[in-house]
Each structure stands twice: as structure tokens, then as C-alpha cells.
Amino acid sequence: MAVNKVQLEQEDHQRDADFKKALHGKTAEDSVGFMAMMGKDKDAQKAAVDEYFKYWDGKGAGKETEADMKERVDSYATLTRHYYNLATDLYENGWGQSFHFCRFYKGEGFYQAIARHEHYLAHMMGLKAGMKVLDVGCGVGGPAREMSRFTDVNIVGLNNNDYQIERATNYAKKAGLADKHSFVKGDFMQMSFEHNSFDAVYAIEATVHAPSLEGVYTEIFKVLKPGGVFGVYEWLMTDDYDATNAHHREICHGIEIGDGISQMVKISEGLRAIKAAGFELEYHEDLAQRGDEIPWYYPLAGDMKYCRSVGDLFTVLRMTKVGRGAVHKLVGALEMIGVAPKGTQKTADTLAVAADCLVAGAKENLFTPMYMMIARKPLNA
């Protein structure tokens, strides 16, 4: 199923700032993870849950229509913004501050591997000290902080979620990187930066939220200086994926609903889109196909035999069926007695479905979270 025309959403920064204040209060400053989840305003949480799940409830993989898909694509910004209003604290509680996957080497700890994955992208892009770099879809700034420490670049983070911007800003201050980082509210489909203003741009598992890869890559092309480099780890369905296959579509739909994605596309579309945006593609590879002994998805699969530290064990334990079941019961009980905002359990359960579909997609060679593309803006552009 494909949607060709994309209608850009009207931005309303004041509305979003007001909603952030109503929902999150001071949790961006005072709390992390589980405690931040418990501190949400219950009425605002319900509004976020209702707004996000209206695009999905009753519209399973075998039931959704072309109109359902188009509604999600046209509402990409709202969909993504509310997804991260609901999921950010769950991500931080269960995964850390870098919201992405990575490859693993034997004997390598979870957070060491996460950092190496970021370093590898910086290396492949040729980032150098003093460069002005744009992080598209920066999350709470985990990768930006690692990139700055590794390469001494100056980073502007672009994000459409006010809560994540506030968290990223606070983390940069605590890390002593406030002079090298700034975070900007905005829609990556309609960037407000001056053209030809960045030496480099990267995106780590973020542009998958775009309603059109060609559209977001074109915006990135505009703000890059001639000769500038763009590096991306892209979420894509492989070219083995068949949208007419009910089983394949169920896996894809589970990834979409559980990760706030309006429409997944295939590797062939990613390659087409980056070239259509005007880039010269210098390198591309599905890093998930490197044949690593330890699969990238082992934490999601709850495979504890690969853990290398107590911290790794706790991270992976949360992903096991026992761990998920415990979280489900705990959050459900807290919702029942009014401690946890309504919808927290529904969000956690949806993330669990996504985890299962991501693992299934990987095992059946239908999905990759790390299709690397390194591209350059021509000097005469």
C-alpha cells in the first residue's frame, strides 16, 4: 500500500509548548524514566493517548484502508509528537538515552556498543572538530552528546517534541556541553534553517517518521553546504518484504503502530529517495547483514546469554516475557489505583508488540534498523 501525495501539517509551536507543560509539568527537569511516567497529568495523558491511538485502534494490518494510511501520513507530525509524549519515559527507563539499535561484538557491553555505533557513523561521515552539524530527530540528545565528545563538533538538534528538547537541553548542561549544543523545535519536513548553513547532517533512526523520505532528504539537502555530507541509519523494510503477504504486513504494521511510524518503505525506496533529493550516494550498506555472531536484536528478544554486565542484564531482563509481564501487571495495578496515568499500560503493551515484530522482521529478513547511507551534496548545487 503506498501513499504518493503528502500534505504538510501546519506548525503551532505555542499549542505544542502549552501541551508539553500541561502533560509533563516539571518532569523533564526533576525526574527520569519510571518516576517521570508517574508524574504526568492524567487528563493530558488521556488526551495524548486518545490522539495517538485514534490512528490505529480498529485498523489492524488486515483492516486498514488506503484512506487510513493517508490519514496517518498526512498527520505525521501529530502522530510522531504524541508518540514521543507517551514513549520517551518508557524508552529512557528501558533502553537509555540513545534511542537506537546497534551491532554487537563478543564481550562488548550494551552501552559500549551503542556508543561505537554512533562513532562509526561519525567516522564514515568524516566529522571533524569545529564543524557545524545538524542532528535530525535528536531525541533526548544521547547521540549528540557522544558525537560531540568523539569528534568535538558543534551540534544543533532538531526535534518536533518539546519534552525531548527540554530533556536534551538539561542533559547537555549536566554533561558540560551546553556551549556546543543547541536544540530547536521544528518539523523536519519544513526546516526553518537558512540554506547552505551546515557542514554535515546526520539522522539516526529518525527520518523513518517522515511521511516521505524524498521530502525529508530534500530538506536536508537544502540546509547542507555544497560539498557537505549527510549520514543516516535508516529503518527500512528489505526488498524481501511483500506488502500483499498478510504475515509480512502484520509484522510491518506492528512496527508502525509500536514505533509511531505512519508508513514503512523498502530499501529500494530509500535509495531512490536520497538520489532524487539531489545527493551523490557515496556508500550504502545494510549493517544488519554483516553476519555478526551476536544479533543486533538480542536485547529485544530477551536473550540474556549475550549480557556482559549487571547493567546489560537488567536492560535485557525487561524485554523477556517474564519482565514484560511484570511491567504489565505493575503498571496496570498503578493505573487501577490512580497512581499511573491511564494509557501508560496500553503504550507499554504496544511497545512490546513492536519489539516482537522487530525481532520477527529481522529473523525473516524483512526489516533493518541500520541501513547506512553516506551521501554528499555536489559542490555546484
N, C-alpha and C positions, 0 to 999 in steps of 0.2 A: 504494500500500500504506500503510495507516495503523494505528497502534497507539494505542488510546484510553486504556488504563489504564497508569499509571506507578507502579512500586514504587520508593520512595526507598531508596538504599543506606545501609547502616549506616556511619557515620563511625568511623574508627580513626586518630586523629592520631599515636599512638605508632608504629603499624605504618608509616605513611607517612614519618615522620621517620627511622625506622631504615632504611627502604629508600633514602631520599634520601642518607643518609650512606654506605650501602654502595655505591650506584651512582656517585654524583657526588664523594664524598670532599670535597676542598677546591677542586674546580674552580670552584665558584661564586664563590670569593674570588680564586683565583690565575690563572684562565685565561678566555679568551673565544673563542667560535667554534670554529675548526678545532682549536686546541690543547686546548680543553676536551673536544671529542669524543674525542680520542686518549687522554684521561686517565681514561676511565671504567673501572670494574671490569668485567672481561669476563663473569664469572658473573652479576652483577646485570644487566648489559646484555642477556644472553641471556634472563634471566627476564622483563625488560620487553618484549623483542621477542616472546617466546612469548605473553605475556599479552595484548598488543595485537592481534597478528595472528591469534589464535585466533578472533576475532570476524569475520574476513574471509577467511582462506585457504579456498579451495574453495567460496566463496559469492559468485560473481560476480553481476553485475546480472541475468542470466537464470536464476540458480540459487537465489538466496536465497528462503527461505520466510517466511511470517508469523512463525513461531517464531524464525527467525534475527534478524529485525528486532526482535522483542520482547526477545530476549536482549540485543541491543545497547542498546536503550532502557533496560531495567532495569539495565544495567551502565554507565550514562552516566558516573558519577564515575570508575570504574576506567578506562574507555576513554579519557576525557579526560586523566586524570592520567598514564597511561603514554604517551599520545601526546606530551605535552609533555616527559616524561622523555626521549623519543627525539628529538623535533624541535626543542627550544629552541635548541640549539647550531647546528643547521643553519639555523634562521631568522636568528639573530644573524649568522652567517657570511655569509649570502647577502642579507639584507634590511635588517638593522639592529635597533634596539631597540624599534621601534613595529611590532607585528605586525598591520598592516592595510594595505588599499589606499587609494587616493585619486584624486581628479581631478587633471588637469594642465593648466596654461596654457602657451602658447607661450613659450619662453625660460626656463621655470621648472625649476630643478633638482629632483632626486628628493626629497631630504630637505626642501627648502623646501616642496614640495607636500604631503609627509606632515604637516609641522607646520601648514600652512594648513588642512588637512582637520580637524585637531584644534581649531584656533582657531575654525573655522566652527561646529562643534558647540557649543563654549563660548558663542559669540555667540548662536546660536539658542536656547540654554537660558537666556541671561541671567545667567550666572555672575558673581558679584560678590566682591570682596575680603572675606575673613573667613568666607565660607560653609564649612560642613562638608559635604564631598561624598564620596560613595561611588563608587568605580570598580569595577564588577562584572566580574571576569575580567581583572585588571590586567596580566597578562603579567609582563614584567620591568620594568614601570613607565615605559616611554618616554612614552606619552601623559600619564600623571600628572605627570611632570616638566614637560612642555610646558604642560599646563593650569595648573599652579601658577605657572610663570613668566609666563604670559599674563594670568592673572586674579587671582593672589595668593590662591587658595582653599586650604583645608586638605583634604587628601585621605587617605581610608582606602581602601587597595586590598584587595579580596577575591580570594583565589586558592586553588584546591584543589591546587596543585602546590608542594611545599616548596622545590624547587630554584629555581623562578622567584621565590618570595618572598625567598629569600636573595639572589638576584641583584638584585632590585628594591631591597632594603634597602641593599645595598652601593652601588648606583648613586646612591641618594638621598643617602647620606653624602658621596660624592665630589662630587656636584653642589651641596652645601651646603643641601640641602632636608630634612635629617633632622628638623628641628623642625616641618615642615609635612606630612610623610608618615608613615604607619604602614601596615603590611601584615599582613593577618590570614588565617590558614588557615581555610578553611571551604567548605562546599558551598552554592552559590547557590540550591539548591532547598530548603534548610532553614537559613536565616540565623539566627545567634545574637544579632544586634544587638537592642537594645531597639526597640520600635515607636516610630514618630514621632521618630526621632533624627537624620535627615539633612535638610539644606536642599535638597539636589539629589542625583541619582544619574545616572550615565551608564554606558553599555556600548558598547564599540567592537568590533564583530565577535566578540563573546564569547558572547553568550547563545544563539547558534546551537548551542552544545554542550549546551544544556538538553534534557532528554527531553520537555519540554512548555513552549512559550512562555508559555502561560497560567499555568503553575506558577511559572516564574521571575519573570514580571511581577507576579504576586500577591505574591511575597516582597518584591520591590522596593517595591510599593505599601505594604506593612506598615511598612517601616522609614523611609519618607519622612514628613516632617512634613506636616500638612494645608496645602495650597497649594504644596507642593514640586513641583519639576519633574523629569521623567525624560526623558533624551535618549538615543537609541540609533541606531547604524548597524547594521542587521540584515542578515545573509546570508539571502536567500530565493530560492526558485525563483519565476519570474514566473508569471503566470496563463496564459501560453502553454505552460507545461510540461505534458506529458501522461504520467502515470506508466504508462499502458498502451502507450506508444510505446517500443519496445525501444531505439532510438537515444537518445531522451531519458533513459531510465532508465540507460543506460550512462554518459552524461555525469554524471548526478546521483550514481551510485554511485562514480564516480571521484573526485568532490569529497568525498564522505563518507569513503571509505577513506583518502584522502590528507590529510585535514584533521581526522581524529578526531571525526567527526560521526555520531551514532547514527542520525539521521533528519532530512533536509531537509524543509521545508514551504514552502508557497506564500505569496505576498504576501497573499492573501485571509485566510489563517490568521493571519498576523502581525497584521493589522488587527483581526480578530475577537478574538484573544487579549488585546491591550492594552486593548480596551474591556471585555472580560469580566472583566479583573482589577480594574476599577473606575475606570480613568483616563478623564479627559476629553482626547480627542485634539485637540491644537491645530494640528498641522501634520504632514503626511506627504508624502514625495516620493521617487521613485527617482532619486537624483542621477546614476546611470549613464545616464539618459535625457536628460541636458541637451544632448546633441548636440555634445559637445566635439570639437574638431579632433584632439586627441591622446587616444586611448582610454585608459581607466584601466588596461587590462591590457597596455599596451605592454611593460613590463619582463618580464612573464611570457612574452610572445610573442617576446622576444629581438629586438625591433625597435630597432636601435641608432641609426636616423636621428633619433630624438627625444632622444637623450642631449645634455646640456648641460654636462657636465664630465667630467673623467677619472674621478671617483668614480662618476658615473652609468654611465659606460662599463663599469667593472668590475662594477657591480651587474647590468647587463643582460647582459653577456657571459656570466655564469654561467648565464643562462637560455636561451641559444642551444643548438641541438643539439650544436654543437662543444663548448661549455662543459660541458653536461651529460655528454657522452660522456667528456670528460677527467676530470671528477669521478668518474664511474662506474668508469673504469679505475684511477684513483689509489686510491680507497677500496677497490676490490676487491683491488688489489695489497697494500695495507696490511693488509687483513684476512687475506690469504693468509699473510703473514709474521708475523702475530700482533701487529702494532703497533696496528691499529684493532680495536675490539671487534666480534665477529660481530653482524651485523644492521644495522651502520651503512649498508652499501650498500643493503640491502633498504629501509631507511627513506628514504634519499635517492631511490631509484628510485620509491618510492610518492609522494613529494612531486612528482617530475617528472610522473607520471601525473596527479596532481591539477592541476598547472599547465596541462597540455594541456586537461583537462576544464573548468577555469575559463575558459580562453580560448574554447573551443568553446561553452560555455554562454552567454558574453557575446555572441559573434558571432551566435548563433542566437536571441538574446533569450529565453533560458531561465533565466538566473541574474543576480542582482545582489548585490554585496557591500556596497552602500551605500544600502539603503532606510532613509531617515531618518524617524524618528517622534519628535515632541516632544509629551509628554503631561503633564498636571498632575493631582495628587491634589486632589479637591474640598476646600474649606475645612471642610465639615461632615462629612468622612469620619473 
